[in-house]
Amino acid sequence: MNYKELNLIGSSSPHIRTKDGAGHIMGEVLIALLPALAFSVYNFGPKALVNVLVSTAGCCLFELLYRAAMRKNNTVGDLSAAVTGVLIAFVCPVTIPYWILLIGDFFAIVVVKQLFGGIGKNFLNPALAARAFMLSWAGEMTTWVAPRTAVPVWGAFDAVSYPTPMAMLHSGDLEGLRKIYDLPEMLVGLTGGSLGEVSALLLILGGAFLIFRKVITWYIPVSYIGTVAALTFLFPRGNDPVQWMLYNLLGGGLLLGAAALVQVFYGLLPFLLPGAGNFSGDVLTGIVPNLALNEFGFEFIALGLALYFLRDRREALAAVYLIFCIYQFSAEALYGVFPVQWMMVLALPLMLRYNGEKGRGWKWFFYVYYPAHTCLLFLLARSLG
């Protein structure tokens, strides 16, 4: 056979296509988020709805303008920008000023998504990256109101920051949290927090809808949430294991991640990486957010994704990692905490020296060193008070 005479067409992946495109998947995700949006309006007033509308419009507008300026085809119709806008509003407090939302929209769409080529080519989740960037305005991003507080749509609002379940869990104060919120309130969502994260029940309903519509398979949220449940049960930080596990499952952005953020990623995998999305990946997405959400939030998920996708571009990896370390130093200083997390920069030389090859010997070094040095640091911290 003369292969030179074959009429072959070369194209980039994906090579296996389905009738359901990105627009269909994104539309289903938007429908799944509607119950949580409706409850946020009930819990925080009409400004919750206005925040979502402003953020969604901002993302769509920035995508339209950028694509037009670059003389590229209009991709607003695939609804990915709309989903990003909704998720950005969902992970912010209802009191967030509109101008900060729009800055976050610009950063997510133009900087994180479009400058890297558009949907499927960005190395970070745009909504998560935007949230991390918006923490530059720490005061506005950490002002939480009590549940059933109607925040005015426009004008000044004298808000008093209200404790959120995640903040109290971070401090290990489970008993204090139980005095403020019981488990039924946590399930329904009568708590403070970001406007789209509070109602665990309705986020579970949204996830069930995506499973029913076959946008995702059941084992994605089950293995994701199950991994977090196992870790919080096994490491209750001196609290009742069952109560600690349940409050962690219902107390933050975990279920929003399971219902939407992870779903968007896995829903698009057939178009980006055919054959990806196995059970081990689900467990990994359960481990990483669990460790992250109990401390600094979504930004550590973004960092993990950046390190993975930039593993072959060392200059870019070093730049992103250094920026993240500077951000950690600034954030801790602003909160009045003695900055220590920035010291992770000391790992950068070792990361850059890694050649991607399997080393000789020291097979179990990491498995011995990591828990040993963690225990040593814990004992040192306890001894120093």
C-alpha positions in Angstrom: 0.0 0.0 0.0 1.3 3.4 -0.9 0.6 5.5 2.2 1.5 8.7 0.3 -1.6 8.3 -1.8 -4.0 8.0 1.2 -6.3 10.9 1.7 -5.7 11.5 5.5 -6.7 14.5 7.5 -4.5 15.4 10.5 -6.2 17.1 13.4 -5.6 17.5 17.1 -7.4 15.5 19.8 -10.0 14.6 20.6 -10.4 12.0 18.0 -13.3 10.3 19.6 -16.4 12.5 19.6 -19.8 12.4 21.1 -23.1 14.1 20.2 -22.9 16.1 23.5 -20.6 19.0 23.1 -19.1 21.4 25.6 -22.2 23.7 25.4 -24.5 20.8 26.3 -22.4 19.8 29.3 -22.1 23.4 30.5 -25.8 23.9 30.2 -26.5 20.9 32.4 -24.1 22.2 35.0 -25.9 25.6 35.0 -29.2 23.8 35.6 -27.6 21.8 38.4 -26.5 25.0 40.2 -30.0 26.6 40.0 -31.3 25.2 43.3 -28.2 26.4 45.2 -28.6 29.8 43.6 -32.3 30.0 44.6 -31.4 29.1 48.2 -28.7 31.8 48.3 -31.3 34.4 47.3 -33.5 33.1 50.2 -30.5 33.1 52.6 -28.8 36.4 51.7 -31.4 38.4 49.7 -31.6 39.5 46.1 -28.0 40.7 46.0 -27.0 37.1 45.7 -28.8 36.9 42.4 -27.4 40.2 41.2 -23.9 39.0 42.1 -24.4 36.0 39.9 -25.9 38.0 37.0 -23.1 40.6 37.1 -20.4 38.0 37.3 -21.9 35.9 34.5 -22.4 38.9 32.3 -18.9 40.1 33.0 -17.3 36.8 32.0 -19.3 36.5 28.8 -18.5 40.1 27.9 -14.8 39.7 28.5 -14.7 36.5 26.4 -16.7 38.2 23.6 -14.4 41.3 23.5 -11.2 39.3 23.7 -12.2 36.9 20.9 -13.3 39.8 18.8 -10.1 41.7 19.4 -8.0 38.7 18.5 -10.3 38.0 15.4 -11.2 34.6 16.7 -14.5 32.8 16.5 -17.1 33.7 19.2 -17.2 31.0 21.9 -19.6 32.5 24.3 -22.2 30.1 23.0 -20.4 27.1 24.6 -21.5 28.5 28.0 -18.2 27.9 29.6 -17.8 31.6 30.4 -21.3 31.6 31.9 -20.4 28.7 34.2 -17.2 30.4 35.2 -19.1 33.6 36.1 -21.6 31.6 38.2 -18.8 29.8 40.0 -16.9 32.9 40.7 -19.9 34.5 42.4 -20.6 31.2 44.2 -17.2 31.2 45.9 -17.4 34.8 47.1 -19.3 36.3 50.1 -22.5 38.0 49.2 -21.1 41.4 50.3 -18.4 41.4 47.7 -18.4 44.7 45.7 -19.3 44.4 42.0 -16.0 45.9 40.9 -14.1 43.1 42.5 -16.3 40.5 40.9 -15.6 42.1 37.5 -11.9 42.2 38.1 -12.1 38.5 39.0 -14.1 37.9 35.8 -11.4 39.6 33.7 -8.6 37.6 35.4 -10.4 34.3 34.9 -11.4 34.8 31.3 -8.6 36.8 29.8 -5.5 35.9 31.8 -6.2 32.3 32.9 -8.4 31.0 30.0 -8.0 32.9 26.8 -4.3 33.8 26.9 -3.6 30.1 27.0 -5.8 29.3 24.1 -9.4 29.0 25.4 -11.5 26.2 26.8 -9.5 23.0 27.5 -6.1 24.7 27.1 -5.9 26.7 30.3 -3.7 25.0 33.0 -5.8 26.4 35.9 -9.5 26.3 36.6 -10.5 29.9 35.8 -12.9 30.3 38.7 -10.5 29.0 41.3 -7.6 31.1 40.0 -9.9 34.1 40.0 -10.8 33.5 43.6 -7.2 33.2 44.6 -6.4 36.5 42.8 -9.4 38.2 44.4 -8.0 37.5 47.8 -5.7 40.4 47.2 -8.7 42.3 48.6 -8.7 40.2 51.8 -11.1 42.3 53.8 -13.9 42.2 51.2 -13.3 38.5 50.5 -13.5 37.5 54.1 -16.5 39.5 55.3 -19.3 37.0 56.0 -22.8 37.9 57.1 -25.2 35.9 59.3 -27.7 33.6 57.5 -31.1 35.2 56.6 -29.4 38.6 56.3 -30.8 40.6 53.4 -27.8 42.5 52.0 -28.9 45.6 49.9 -28.3 45.4 46.2 -26.7 48.8 46.1 -25.1 51.1 48.5 -23.1 50.8 51.7 -23.8 47.9 54.1 -22.4 47.9 57.6 -21.5 44.2 57.8 -20.2 42.5 60.9 -18.2 39.5 59.9 -19.9 36.3 61.1 -18.1 33.1 61.8 -18.2 30.5 59.1 -18.2 26.7 59.7 -14.9 26.4 57.7 -13.1 29.0 59.8 -14.1 27.3 63.0 -13.1 23.9 61.7 -9.8 25.3 60.7 -9.2 26.3 64.3 -10.3 22.8 65.5 -13.2 24.3 67.5 -15.9 21.7 66.8 -17.7 22.3 70.1 -17.9 26.0 69.4 -19.3 25.3 65.9 -21.9 22.9 67.3 -23.1 25.6 69.6 -23.8 27.9 66.6 -24.9 25.4 64.0 -26.4 21.9 64.4 -26.1 19.3 61.6 -29.6 19.9 60.2 -28.8 23.6 59.8 -25.5 22.6 58.1 -27.3 20.3 55.7 -30.0 22.8 54.8 -27.6 25.7 54.6 -28.7 28.1 57.3 -25.1 29.2 57.9 -22.7 31.9 57.0 -20.3 31.5 54.1 -19.9 32.0 50.4 -23.2 32.4 48.7 -23.1 29.2 46.7 -21.5 26.9 49.2 -23.9 26.9 52.1 -26.7 24.5 51.1 -25.2 21.0 51.2 -28.6 19.5 50.5 -29.2 21.4 47.3 -25.6 20.9 46.0 -26.2 17.2 46.5 -29.4 17.5 44.6 -27.5 19.2 41.8 -24.9 16.5 41.7 -27.7 13.9 41.6 -29.2 15.7 38.6 -25.8 15.5 36.7 -25.7 11.8 37.5 -29.2 11.3 36.3 -28.5 13.2 33.1 -25.3 11.1 32.6 -23.1 14.2 32.5 -21.0 12.4 35.0 -20.8 8.9 36.5 -21.8 8.3 40.1 -18.3 7.2 41.2 -16.8 10.7 40.6 -18.6 12.5 43.5 -18.9 9.3 45.6 -15.1 8.6 45.5 -14.3 12.3 45.8 -16.5 12.8 48.9 -15.7 9.4 50.3 -12.0 10.1 50.3 -12.6 13.3 52.3 -14.9 11.4 54.7 -12.3 8.7 55.3 -9.5 11.2 56.0 -11.5 13.4 58.3 -12.8 10.3 60.2 -9.3 8.9 60.6 -7.8 12.3 61.7 -10.4 14.0 63.8 -7.9 16.4 65.6 -9.0 15.3 69.0 -12.8 15.6 68.3 -15.5 13.0 67.9 -14.6 11.3 64.6 -18.2 11.0 63.3 -19.1 14.6 64.2 -15.8 15.9 62.8 -16.4 14.0 59.6 -20.0 15.2 59.1 -19.2 18.9 59.9 -16.3 18.8 57.5 -18.4 17.3 54.7 -21.2 19.9 55.2 -19.1 22.9 56.2 -17.5 24.4 53.2 -16.8 24.3 49.5 -16.4 20.5 49.3 -19.8 19.7 47.9 -19.7 22.7 45.5 -16.5 21.2 44.2 -18.1 17.7 43.9 -21.3 19.1 42.3 -19.7 21.5 39.8 -16.0 22.2 39.8 -14.9 18.6 39.6 -17.9 17.8 37.3 -16.9 20.5 34.8 -13.3 19.1 34.7 -14.4 15.5 34.3 -17.3 16.4 31.9 -14.8 18.0 29.5 -12.2 15.2 29.8 -13.6 13.2 26.8 -13.0 16.3 24.7 -9.6 17.0 26.1 -8.0 13.7 27.1 -9.9 10.7 25.8 -9.8 7.8 28.3 -8.9 10.0 31.3 -10.9 10.2 34.5 -10.4 6.9 36.3 -11.1 6.0 39.9 -7.6 6.8 41.0 -8.1 10.4 39.7 -11.3 10.7 41.7 -9.5 9.6 44.9 -6.8 12.2 44.2 -9.3 15.0 43.8 -10.7 14.0 47.1 -7.4 14.0 48.9 -6.1 17.3 47.6 -9.1 19.5 48.2 -9.6 18.0 51.6 -6.1 19.0 52.7 -6.5 22.4 51.0 -10.0 23.4 52.2 -9.1 22.8 55.8 -6.4 25.5 55.6 -6.0 28.0 52.8 -8.8 27.2 50.4 -9.2 26.7 46.7 -5.9 28.3 45.8 -4.0 25.2 46.7 -6.0 23.2 44.2 -5.0 25.8 41.6 -1.4 25.5 42.6 -1.5 21.7 42.3 -3.0 21.9 38.8 -0.4 24.5 37.8 2.5 22.3 39.0 1.1 19.4 37.0 0.5 21.2 33.7 3.7 23.2 33.9 5.9 20.2 34.8 7.7 20.5 31.4 8.0 24.3 31.4 10.3 25.0 34.2 10.6 28.7 33.8 6.8 29.1 33.9 6.6 26.7 36.8 9.2 28.6 38.8 7.4 31.9 38.1 4.0 30.6 39.2 5.4 29.0 42.3 7.3 32.2 43.3 4.2 34.3 42.8 2.2 31.8 45.0 4.8 32.0 47.7 4.8 35.8 47.7 1.0 35.7 47.8 1.2 33.3 50.9 3.6 35.7 52.6 1.3 38.7 51.9 -1.9 36.9 52.9 -0.5 35.8 56.3 1.0 39.2 57.0 -2.3 40.9 56.2 -4.1 38.5 58.6 -1.6 39.3 61.4 -0.2 35.8 61.3 3.5 35.2 61.5 4.4 34.3 57.9 5.6 30.7 57.6 3.9 29.2 54.6 6.1 31.1 52.2 9.0 28.9 53.2 7.7 26.4 50.8 9.8 28.4 48.3 12.8 26.4 49.6 11.4 23.3 47.8 11.7 25.1 44.4 15.4 24.3 43.8 14.8 20.6 44.3 11.7 20.7 42.0 13.7 22.4 39.3 16.6 19.9 39.6 14.4 16.9 39.2 15.1 15.4 35.8 11.9 13.3 35.6 13.9 10.0 35.9 13.5 7.4 38.6 16.4 7.6 41.0 18.6 4.8 42.2 18.1 3.5 45.7 16.4 5.4 48.6 13.2 3.7 47.5 11.3 4.3 50.8 13.0 7.6 51.7 9.9 9.7 51.1 7.6 7.4 52.9 9.8 7.4 56.0 11.1 11.0 55.8 7.7 12.8 55.3 5.8 11.4 58.3 8.9 11.5 60.4 9.7 15.1 59.8 6.0 16.0 60.2 5.9 14.3 63.6 9.1 16.0 64.6 7.9 19.4 63.7 4.6 18.7 65.5 6.5 17.7 68.7 8.7 20.8 68.4 5.8 23.1 68.0 4.1 21.5 71.1 7.2 21.8 73.1 7.5 25.5 72.3 3.9 26.2 73.2 
